[in-house]
Amino acid sequence: MADRSDVILERLTKLHSKLIDLTLDRTERLLGVLGRPEEKLPPIFHIAGTNGKGSVSAYLRAGLEAGGYGVHAYTSPHLVRFHERIRLAGHPHSAPISEEALAALLDECEAANGGANITFFEITTVAGFLAFSRARADALLLEVGMGGRFDTTNIVKHPLVSIITPVDLDHQAFLGNTIAEIAYEKAGILKRGSVGVIGPQTDEAREVIESVAAKIGVRLKIHGQDFSAHEEQGHLIYQDEGGLLDLPMPRLLGRHQIDNAAIAICALRQAAATLPLADAAFSRAMREVSWPARMQRLTQGPLVEQAGNPFELWLDGGHNPSAGRALAHLLADLAQRDARPVILIAGMLDTKDARGFFAPFADIVAHVETITIADAPASLSAAALADAARQAGLAAAEAPDLSTALARAMLHAGKDGGRIVICGSLYLAGHVLAQNG
């Protein structure tokens, strides 16, 4: 039986004819009716970018909670339940909003909206602001949904720190067809009076962000110029003008996680006047950070039982060419320590660059099984996805469902086992986590 919040959420999808319609006007109106909850929020870390937003948010939350602070967090999309998008502060850790609280907030927002035109993301973000304004916390981690300049979350006027993670081509239909155009939209979250922390960027993206910052008078801290991090003898070495930190390597896997961790560390150090942290909190954050579906090793559940030993089963939600490169690098690193056949099980939305995602795997992956993502109307068909994989130089075949794809992946890996990676979409990752219990 569906939760009451599920019924309300389904109803809210019908308040606008479009899923995405980037503007702040409708959000401004509804927030005004509700008494401006966005003006009653704790200090905000506002996070935009193409890749790494969720991981940076996870590092920020781990660091702040290690320092004893209560942290709210707003992220999207969710993996299994909508409640994951709205995390409320608790001790020692935040937790997804309860069903009772979520249903009540959605009811309140729907009534205040009065049937007016508003997108699903806009009205549910307003519900998040309401929840955050009514529960005590020391900080709010606010993740942009899409773009930045006209994203609903950009209604906030005075973030403590604005963060822009690496910018790449994605959502071109809404944000522009070039890195420069997309970087301009992301830079829209920069606000006078707050510091901007900028992750690794192409020269094109960085120049656009620096230009926007100069026009509005925002002080920037730029990766590679003002802060950096690298691995040294199994440690993460972070350095900025405040000095050096010798930390454990991040619990999240992949070379790109060194950069994600560095972005979060820089942001936290820039916020030290408001939210001071001891060095021990940064070390603890690296050891304890958790973020599902980011190269997550599945170790129990029905899918793991279906695979059995000696197969490894991994899950990753990356869905664009940059994410494909990061995943390929990680698989290459794993192969240096333990070489075994790599099989991908992939599902993607039809708005993504599937061929660009697959291209980095040409010399790493033995075979690809493609599936259509169940209950996702924007899913690329398994056949079209298999064609994209073949165009990228990979052997591929379409499967009717995940269970069949897993069985075929095991056959391609061979009886001695292999590394099976389910990837290509956070929506698919959510289905996998739900199916795997």
N, C-alpha and C positions, 0 to 999 in steps of 0.2 A: 504493500500500500504506500502511495506517495506521501511524503511529508507535506504539511500545510504550506510550508515555504515553497515547495516545488510547484504547487498549484498557483500560488501568487506569482512566482517568477515566470511561469508560462504565460500568465495573463499580461504581465508587463512587457513581454516581447511584442505584443500587438499594439502598443501605444505609438509606434512610429513605423512607417512603411519601409524604412531602411534600417539595417542593422547598425550601420556606421554613417554618421552625418556630423562632421567635425565642426563644432561651434560651441561657444560658452553661454549663449543667450538663454537657452532653456534651463540650464543648470542654475544660472543666476536667478531666474524667476523662482524656481522651486526652493532654492536655499533662502530666498527672501521670505517666502511664505512660512518657512519652518524656523525663522528667527536667526538666520545666519550662523549655523553651527560651525562652519568652516573658520569662523573667527574665534572659536573657543577650543582650539586644538593645542596639544603640547608641541614643543619644538619639532620641526619637520625636516627630515632628510628626503628630498624629492629626487626621484631616480628615473632618468630617461636613457634611451639608447636602443640599439638594435639587438645586441647580444650581451648577456651577462647581468641583466637587471635583477633577475631572481637570485642569482648566486651572490651578487653584491649585497642585496637585501638580507640574505641569510647570514653573511659575515657580519654585517652591521648589527643584526639582532643578537647573534652569538656574542659579539664583543660587549654590547651594552648590557645584556643580561648577565654576562660574566662579571661585570662591574656592579651588579646589584640593582640595575635600573629596570623599571617596568616599561615594556615596549608594545605599542600598537603596531600593526602592520597591515597594509593593503596591497594585494598582489592580484594579478590576473594573467591568463585564465586559471580556473581551478582544475585540479586533476580528477578528483572523484566526486566531491560534493562542493556546491557553491559556498558553503560556510567557510571553506579554506581561504577565501578571498579576504575575509574580515577577521583578523586575529586580534584579540583583546589582551591587554597586559595582565600578567599574573606572576606569581613568584613560586618557583624560580623562572618559569617560562610562560610566554604567551600561549594562547590556545584559540582555535577557531570558535567563532561565536556560536552560542547554543541555538538549537532549533526554535525554542520558545522566543528567545530574544530576536532572532532574525525575522521570524514570521510577524512579530509585533511591529518591528521597524518597517518592514515592507508594507504592511497594512497602513501605517501612519503616512508613509511617503505617497502611496497610491491615493489615499484620501486627500492629502494636501495638493497633489497634482491635478486632481479634479478632471481626469480624462484628457488633459491637454497633450499635445504632441511632444513626445520625449523619447529618446532611445533607451534601450535596456541598460546599456553601460552607464548612461547619465543618471538614471533614477536609482540604480543599485549603488553607484558611487556616492550619491547623496545619502543613501541609507547608511553607508559606511561612515561618512562624516558625522551623521547623527550619533551613531554608536560610539565613535571615538570622542565626541564632545561630551558624552555623558559618563564616561568611565575614566578614572584617574590613570595617568601614565606620565612617564618622564620624557618620552619621545614617540614620534610617529614616523614610520617608514612608509612612504607614499610612492608607489610604483606607477608610472605613466602607463596607460593602456595602449595608446598608439600615438606616435609622433611626439608632441609636446606643446607646441604653441596653442593649438585649439583643443587639446585633450581636456576632458572634464576635470581631471585632477589639477590642471593649471589654474584653477579658480583661486588657489591659495596665494596670498600676497607676500608673505614674509617667511620663506623657508630659512631654516638655520644653515643648511648646506644644499646646494643643487649639484647633482651628479649626472654626468653624461658618460655612459659606457661606450664601447666601440660602436661606431656607426657603419652600417652596411646597407646594401640594397634590400629593401623589404617593404611591403605594402605600397608599392609604387603607384597604384591607382589612387591613393589618397595623399601620399607624401611627396611625390615627385619621382622623376626617372633618373636622377643623378645623385651621387653621393653629396654634392654640394647642396642640392635642394633639400634632401632629407636631413642633412646636418643643420640647415637653417631652421627646420621645423623642431628638431630636438633642442636647439639652442634657445628656443622660445621659453623654456622653463627658467632661464637665468633671470635673477631679480636683483635690482640695485639694493645694496645693503647686506647681501649674503655672498658667501664665497662659492665659487664653482670648482668642482673637482672633475677633471677631464681625463678619462681613461685613454688607452692607446688608440690613436686615430691615424688615418691616412693624412698626408699633407693637405689634401683638398678639404677634408672635413675639419681638420684643426684650424685652418685659416679662416673658414667660415665662422666657426665658434668663437675664435679670437676677435674677429671683426664685430660680431654681435655684442660680445662682452665689452669691447672698448666703447661702443656707442652708448651703452647704458651704464657704464661705470662699474662693472663687476670684476672683482679680483679673482684670477684663476690660479689653480694649482694643476699643472699639466704633467701627465705621466711622461717620463723620460727627460723632463726638464727640471721639475720641482720635486719629484719623488720617483722612486724606482724600487724594484724588488727582483731578486733572482734566487735560484737554488744554489746552495754551496754545502757540499758534504752532508746532504740530507737535511739541511736546515733552510728555512726561508729567511733571507737577509733583506730587510726593508730599510730604506734610507730616505730622509728628507732633511730640510734645514734644521729640524729639531734634533737630529741625531740618528743613530742606527738602532734597529731592533733585531735581535737574533731569536727567531721563533721556530716552533715546529712546522714542518710542511703541512699544508692544509689537508684536512680529512677528505675534501672533495678532490677527485682525481682529474688530472690533465694539466698540461703546461699552462693553458689559459687561466687556470684557477690561481696561479701565482699573481697574474695581473688583476684578476677580480679581487683577490684578497688585498692587494696593494691599494686599489681604489678605495675599498672600505676602510682600511687603516688610515689612509690620508684623510678621508672625510671625518673619521672619529677624532683624529688629532687636531683637525681644524675646528672641531666643536668642543675642544677641551675646556674652554672658558665656561661653557654651560654644562657640559657633561664630562667632567674629568675622569680619566681611566688610568689605572696603574698598568705597568708593563705586563704584569701577570694576567690581566684580563685579555690582552691580545694573544698571549700564548694559549690560554684556555679556549679562546674562540677558534683558533686554528685546529685544536684537537676535537672540539665538540660540534662544529658547524655541521648542519644537516640540511639537505635540499633534495627532495625526491625527484626522480626521473632526470637527474643530471649525471649520466654515466653511473647509474645505480646498479650494484650487483644484487640480483634477486637470489635469495638463499633459502627461501621456504615458500610454500604455497602450491596450488595445483599445477601451475605451469612448470615450476621447478621439479615437481614430482614427475610430470610427464617426460621432461628431459632426462632427469636422473644423472648419475655419474657416468662418464667423466666429463659431462658437458658443463660449460659455464653459461649462465643466462644473464644478460645485461639489458638495461633499459635507459634510453636517452631521448629527450624531447626536442633536441635541436632540429631546426627545420629550414635553414637557409644555407647558402654556400659557405659563409664564415663558420657556422656551426658544424658543417660537414668537415671543413678543414681541421677544426679543433678536435673533433671525434677521430678523424683519421690519424692525427698526430698521437693521440692517446693510444689508439690501437697499435700503432707502430712501436711506441714505448713499451707496451705490454708484451709485444712479440719479442722484444730484445731480452726480456726476462724469462718468458715462457712462450715459445713459438708453438702455435697451433692454428688450424684452419679457422678463418673468420667468415661467418655467414651473417648477412643482414636480413632481417625481416622488416620491411619498410611499408609505411602508409603515410600519405601526405595530403594536404589540402590542395585544391586546384589553383589557389592563388600563389603558390610557392614555385621557386625555380628548382624543379626536381633534378634536371640534368646538372645544374650547377652544384646541387647538394651532393650528387653521386660522384662527380668528377675526381675529388681527392682520393677516392677509394680504389682507383684503377689497379694499383700494384699491391693492394693490401687484402682485398676481399676476394674470396674464392667463388661466391655465388650470392645472389640476391633473390629472396622470395618477396613478392609484393602482394599487398592486400588492400581492399577498399575499407576505409574506416567506417565501422557500423554506426548508424544513426548520425552521421555527419553529412548533411546535404552538399557541402562544398568539398567533399572528398574527391581526390583524383581517382579514377578507376584503376583497379589493379593492373589491367592491361596497358593503360596509358603510362602508368608508373614503370612497368617493366620495360616498355619501349624507351623511356627516358634513361633508365639504367643501362640499357644496351647501347644507346647513343653515347653514353659516357665511358663505354669500353668494358662494361661488366656483363658477365653471364647472368641472366635473370629469367624468371618465370613467375606468372601470377598464380596465386592460391585463393581458394574460395573463402577461407577464414583463417583465423590465427592458429587454431589447433592444427589444421592441415599444414600451414606454413611451417610450424615448429617441427612437425614430424618430417617434412621434406628437408628442412635445414639440418636435422640430425643425420639424415641419410647422406647429404652432401658433405658433412663434416667427417663422416666415417666413424667406425666403431671405436677408434681410439679417442674420440671426443673432439670438441672444438669450442670456439668462442662465438656464441650466438648473440647478436645484438639487435634488439627490437628498437626501431628508431624512426625519425622523420616527422613527428608531430606530438605536441603536448596532448592533443585530443586522443591520439592513439595511446600515449603513455597512461592517460587517465583510465581508458578502457582496460589496459593491461593490469594496472594496479587493482582495479575493481574485480576483474576476473580472477586475479591471483589472490584475492582475499586480503 
